[in-house]
Amino acid sequence: MAEGFPTEDDVTNELRNSENVSSWTYYHNFANELSLDLSYLNMDGLSLHQNLQIFKQEEKEQSKEARFLYLQHNRLDFVPDNITLFGTLRHLDLSSNLLTEIGDSILALPHLISLVVRNNLLQDLPKRMSLALPQLEELNLGGNQFNALPPVVTEMRALKGLYLGGNALTELPADIGRLTNLEILYLGGNQLKELPPEVGRLVQLRSLALCENRLRSLPASVSNLRRLRSLSLHHNQLTTLPPQIVTLKGLVELSLRDNPLVVRFVQDLTYDPPSLRELSARTVKLHKLPYSAADLPHELSRYLQSACRCVNPKCKGVYFDMHVEHIKFVDFCGKYRLPLLQYLCSPRCTASPSVSESSSEDSDSDVPQSRLRQVLLG
């Protein structure tokens, strides 16, 4: 053996401290599926090859049953061909290694449904990957060196989870809309300036993460994502949101911090004084003045019945046609600040004497504090 290469005994000792390989590395998960954990062992590709040869000799039957193989946090510069020893493998985790390509050895595992290769050195994917791994439902490519989405990804129609965070993507192709089974799309930590309208075709999406990009706007087609429950938009350059976003009734998580959106809204905020009719109607309601249908025209009587109570718990006022738009920031799960749009009866109506912090990166020094009290109280 060439000088500097480990012997088989060296590799075996590096892999385990027990004489019984199966007792140290194999275990059954909660679904009673056999798993093999070889993570954090400082192995390179050659070391893994030699270890797999040992497994083939000592644990041949169990290797055929293994469904999960964990190889993260090693020094793998390639995946050896004898990984096909695990012919029925369903989940393969190769994260935090030194891989520069998805080799033929991985493509020879046709039963894979989950492939995690985050935090490697990948820049592209093999063109035949969609044909070789037809059952793949989860693909995690986060923390690599992709400048563009490899075209083969949009051919993987079975994908339900696609993770591309922490790359250098500057745009998404229109073909992203072909992945109609996607439920999770993570694109945080890239350099995206816009999204193609075809994103609106991903109607099965439940989670869409677009945080830490350079987005200035969102396509109106996001309103088609009716199953969306989580939308992460923090750390972008958003100055506006499509009004159609209010139709996403299932949305329970919305992250907008560190965008100029809120401060821009405050700067543009205007308040028109209420009409004489509204002022009169407010007086009637506030002082509980008695009246009957016989005293007023039907139109005015119906108008008085349309009063809306001010959301400020310290205010007993009402409003009809004119109100002040009020954004209340709510801490969500200790991590998100969720802006909720509410209505106040007048600019002077506030629930608290203090001003909540604005999380926008834009300076709010030019925004009058009186306006901030209207909008950012919470």
C-alpha positions in Angstrom: 0.0 0.0 0.0 1.3 3.5 -0.8 2.9 5.5 1.9 0.5 7.7 3.8 -2.6 5.7 3.1 -4.3 4.0 6.1 -4.2 0.3 6.5 -7.4 -1.7 6.9 -6.8 -2.1 10.6 -6.2 1.7 11.0 -9.5 2.4 9.3 -11.4 -0.1 11.4 -10.0 1.3 14.6 -10.8 4.8 13.5 -14.4 3.7 12.8 -15.2 2.0 16.0 -13.9 1.2 19.5 -15.9 -2.0 19.7 -15.0 -5.4 18.2 -18.6 -5.9 17.2 -19.4 -3.6 14.2 -23.2 -4.1 14.3 -23.5 -3.3 18.0 -21.9 0.1 17.6 -23.1 1.4 14.3 -26.5 -0.2 13.5 -29.7 0.8 15.2 -33.4 0.8 14.5 -35.3 4.1 14.3 -38.8 4.8 15.6 -40.2 3.2 12.4 -38.1 0.0 13.1 -36.1 0.8 10.0 -32.4 -0.2 10.1 -30.0 2.8 10.2 -26.2 3.1 10.0 -24.4 6.1 11.5 -20.9 6.8 10.3 -20.9 10.5 10.9 -18.1 12.5 12.7 -15.4 9.9 11.9 -13.0 12.0 9.9 -13.1 9.6 7.0 -12.2 10.4 3.4 -13.4 8.6 0.4 -10.8 5.9 0.6 -11.4 5.2 4.2 -15.1 4.9 3.6 -14.4 2.4 0.7 -12.4 0.2 3.0 -14.9 0.4 5.8 -17.7 -0.6 3.5 -15.7 -3.6 2.4 -15.5 -4.7 6.1 -19.2 -4.3 6.4 -19.8 -6.4 3.3 -17.8 -9.2 4.9 -19.1 -9.0 8.5 -22.6 -7.6 8.2 -23.7 -8.6 4.7 -27.3 -9.4 5.6 -27.9 -6.3 7.7 -26.4 -4.1 5.0 -29.0 -5.2 2.6 -31.7 -4.1 5.1 -30.3 -0.6 5.9 -32.6 2.2 4.9 -30.7 5.2 6.5 -27.0 6.0 6.0 -25.5 9.0 7.8 -22.1 10.1 6.6 -22.2 13.8 7.6 -19.2 15.7 9.0 -16.4 13.6 7.5 -13.8 14.5 4.9 -15.4 12.7 2.0 -14.0 13.9 -1.3 -15.9 11.2 -3.2 -18.4 8.5 -2.5 -17.0 5.0 -3.3 -18.8 2.7 -5.7 -19.3 0.0 -3.1 -21.9 2.2 -1.4 -24.3 0.2 -3.7 -23.9 -2.5 -1.0 -26.9 -0.7 0.5 -29.1 -1.4 -2.5 -32.3 -0.6 -0.8 -31.1 2.6 0.9 -33.9 5.3 1.2 -32.1 8.1 3.0 -28.5 9.3 2.5 -27.0 12.2 4.4 -23.6 13.4 3.1 -23.7 16.9 4.5 -20.6 18.8 5.7 -18.0 17.0 3.6 -15.8 17.9 0.7 -17.8 16.7 -2.3 -17.4 18.5 -5.6 -19.8 16.3 -7.5 -22.7 13.8 -7.2 -20.9 10.8 -8.6 -22.3 7.7 -10.4 -22.1 5.8 -7.1 -25.0 7.9 -5.7 -26.9 7.6 -8.9 -26.8 3.8 -8.5 -29.2 4.0 -5.5 -32.5 4.1 -7.3 -34.6 3.8 -4.2 -33.5 7.0 -2.6 -36.2 9.3 -1.4 -34.0 11.7 0.5 -30.6 13.0 -0.4 -28.9 15.6 1.8 -25.7 17.0 0.5 -25.7 20.4 2.2 -22.4 22.2 3.1 -20.2 20.7 0.4 -18.5 22.2 -2.7 -21.1 21.4 -5.3 -21.5 23.6 -8.3 -23.6 21.4 -10.6 -25.6 18.2 -10.8 -25.4 15.3 -13.3 -27.8 15.6 -16.1 -29.2 12.1 -15.7 -30.0 12.5 -12.0 -33.7 12.8 -12.5 -33.8 9.5 -14.4 -31.4 7.7 -12.0 -33.3 8.8 -8.8 -37.0 8.8 -9.9 -38.3 8.4 -6.3 -36.5 11.4 -4.8 -38.8 13.5 -2.6 -36.3 15.5 -0.6 -33.2 17.2 -2.0 -31.0 19.4 0.2 -28.4 21.4 -1.7 -28.0 24.1 0.9 -24.6 25.7 1.6 -22.9 24.8 -1.7 -21.6 26.9 -4.6 -24.5 27.0 -7.0 -24.8 30.2 -9.1 -27.8 28.9 -10.9 -30.4 26.2 -10.4 -29.2 23.1 -12.3 -31.9 22.4 -15.0 -32.1 18.8 -13.9 -33.7 19.8 -10.7 -36.8 21.0 -12.4 -37.2 17.5 -14.0 -37.5 15.9 -10.5 -41.3 15.8 -10.5 -41.5 13.7 -7.3 -39.8 16.4 -5.2 -41.7 17.5 -2.1 -38.9 19.3 -0.3 -36.2 21.4 -2.1 -33.6 23.2 0.0 -31.2 25.6 -1.7 -30.3 28.0 1.1 -26.8 29.5 1.4 -25.8 29.4 -2.2 -25.2 32.2 -4.7 -28.4 32.0 -6.8 -29.2 35.2 -8.6 -32.4 34.1 -10.3 -34.8 31.2 -10.6 -35.8 29.7 -13.9 -39.4 29.8 -15.0 -39.3 26.0 -15.1 -39.4 26.0 -11.3 -43.1 26.0 -11.8 -42.9 22.4 -13.1 -42.3 21.1 -9.5 -46.0 21.0 -8.7 -45.6 18.5 -5.9 -43.3 20.8 -3.8 -44.5 21.4 -0.3 -41.3 23.1 1.1 -39.1 25.4 -0.9 -36.1 27.0 1.0 -34.2 29.7 -0.9 -32.9 31.8 2.0 -29.4 33.2 1.9 -29.0 33.7 -1.9 -28.9 36.8 -4.1 -32.3 36.7 -5.7 -33.7 40.0 -6.9 -37.0 38.8 -8.2 -39.1 35.6 -8.5 -40.7 34.3 -11.7 -44.5 34.4 -11.8 -44.3 30.7 -12.3 -43.8 30.3 -8.6 -47.5 30.6 -8.4 -47.9 27.2 -9.9 -46.5 25.5 -6.8 -49.9 25.2 -5.4 -48.9 22.5 -2.9 -46.4 24.7 -1.1 -46.8 24.9 2.7 -43.5 26.7 3.4 -41.7 29.2 1.3 -38.5 30.7 2.7 -37.1 33.7 0.8 -35.2 35.4 3.6 -31.8 37.0 3.2 -32.0 37.8 -0.5 -32.3 41.0 -2.4 -36.0 40.9 -3.3 -37.7 44.2 -4.0 -41.1 42.8 -4.7 -43.1 39.6 -5.0 -45.1 38.4 -8.0 -48.9 38.7 -7.6 -49.1 35.0 -8.4 -48.1 34.2 -4.8 -51.8 34.5 -4.1 -52.2 31.2 -5.8 -50.4 29.4 -3.0 -53.5 28.8 -1.0 -52.0 26.0 1.1 -49.1 28.3 2.3 -48.7 28.4 6.0 -45.2 29.9 6.4 -43.7 32.7 4.4 -40.2 34.0 5.4 -39.3 37.4 3.8 -37.0 38.9 6.4 -33.7 40.6 5.4 -34.7 41.6 1.9 -35.3 45.0 0.2 -39.1 44.8 -0.1 -40.8 48.1 -0.3 -44.2 46.7 -1.1 -46.2 43.5 -1.0 -48.8 42.5 -3.6 -52.3 43.2 -2.2 -53.4 39.7 -3.2 -51.3 38.3 -0.3 -54.3 39.0 2.0 -56.1 36.1 0.3 -53.7 33.6 1.8 -56.1 32.7 4.6 -54.0 29.7 5.8 -50.9 31.8 6.5 -49.9 31.5 10.1 -46.2 32.6 9.9 -45.1 35.7 8.1 -41.6 37.2 8.7 -41.0 40.7 7.4 -38.3 42.1 9.7 -35.4 44.0 8.2 -37.2 45.3 5.1 -37.9 49.0 4.2 -41.6 48.0 3.8 -42.8 49.2 7.1 -41.0 52.5 7.2 -42.0 53.3 3.7 -45.6 52.6 4.7 -45.3 55.0 7.6 -43.9 57.7 5.3 -46.7 57.4 2.9 -49.4 57.2 5.5 -52.1 59.9 5.2 -55.3 60.5 7.2 -58.3 62.3 5.7 -60.5 64.0 8.3 -63.9 62.4 8.8 -67.0 63.8 7.1 -69.6 65.8 9.0 -72.0 62.9 8.7 -69.4 60.6 10.3 -68.6 63.1 13.1 -72.4 63.4 13.9 -72.8 59.6 13.9 -69.9 59.2 16.2 -71.4 61.7 18.6 -74.7 59.8 18.6 -73.0 56.5 19.4 -70.5 57.8 21.9 -73.0 59.7 24.0 -75.7 57.0 23.4 -78.3 59.6 22.2 -81.7 58.0 21.9 -83.3 57.8 18.5 -85.9 55.7 16.6 -86.5 54.7 13.1 -89.3 57.3 13.0 -86.8 60.1 13.8 -84.3 59.5 10.9 -84.4 58.6 7.3 -83.9 54.9 6.6 -80.4 55.5 5.1 -79.1 57.3 8.2 -80.6 54.8 10.5 -78.8 52.0 8.6 -75.6 54.0 8.6 -75.7 54.3 12.4 -76.0 50.5 12.7 -72.8 50.1 10.7 -70.5 51.4 13.4 -67.2 49.6 14.1 -65.6 49.5 17.5 -62.1 50.9 17.8 -59.6 48.1 18.5 -57.8 50.2 21.1 -59.0 48.6 24.5 -58.6 52.0 26.2 -60.8 53.8 23.7 -64.6 53.7 23.7 -64.9 55.3 20.3 -66.3 54.0 17.0 -65.8 54.8 13.4 -67.8 54.4 10.2 -66.1 55.2 6.9 -62.9 56.9 8.1 -60.2 55.2 10.2 -56.5 55.2 10.8 -54.5 52.2 9.6 -52.6 50.8 12.5 -49.9 48.1 12.4 -49.4 46.2 15.6 -46.2 44.2 15.8 -46.6 40.9 17.6 -43.6 38.8 18.8 -44.2 35.3 17.3 -42.4 32.3 18.8 -39.7 34.6 20.2 -38.2 34.9 16.7 -40.6 36.6 14.3 -42.3 40.1 14.5 -45.6 39.8 12.8 -47.3 43.0 11.6 -51.0 42.9 11.9 -53.1 45.6 10.2 -55.8 47.0 12.4 -58.0 50.2 12.4 -58.1 53.0 14.9 -60.8 55.7 15.1 -58.4 58.7 15.0 -54.7 59.6 14.8 -54.7 60.5 18.5 -56.0 57.1 19.5 -53.1 55.1 20.9 -53.0 52.1 23.2 -49.6 52.8 24.8 -47.4 55.9 25.4 -44.3 54.1 24.1 -43.1 53.4 20.6 -42.2 49.8 19.6 -39.0 49.2 17.8 -38.9 49.1 14.1 -36.9 46.2 12.8 -36.3 47.7 9.4 -32.7 48.3 8.3 -33.8 51.6 6.8 -33.3 54.5 9.1 -36.5 55.8 10.5 -35.0 59.1 11.6 -36.9 60.9 8.9 -40.2 59.5 9.9 -42.2 61.8 12.3 -42.5 60.2 15.7 -46.2 61.1 15.8 -46.8 58.9 12.8 -44.7 56.1 14.3 -47.0 56.2 17.4 -49.9 55.6 15.1 -48.4 52.7 13.2 -45.8 50.9 15.4 -47.6 50.8 18.7 -48.0 47.3 20.1 
